[in-house]
Amino acid sequence: MTQNALNKSLPWTEEHEAFCYKHHICPAAKSLWQWLMRQGLIAEEVEPDLSEFNAILCRHCGIA
């Protein structure tokens, strides 16, 4: 992910949080949803390359 993408404001709201709790969204799915929102592709149909997301998760979880 580029540095500019990291600086983008995440449009994550209390409603998103409430939806996750209400529907028992697992942390990995929530992280994926947030990552997709950071890509700036809201309301667009895309086929994202998840290798970048997987790399971020591995770094976050301490997996080599």
Secondary structure, DSSP 8 states (H G I E B T S, - for coil): --HHHHHS-----HHHHHHHHHTT--HHHHHHHHHHHHTT-TT------HHHHHHHHHHHHT--
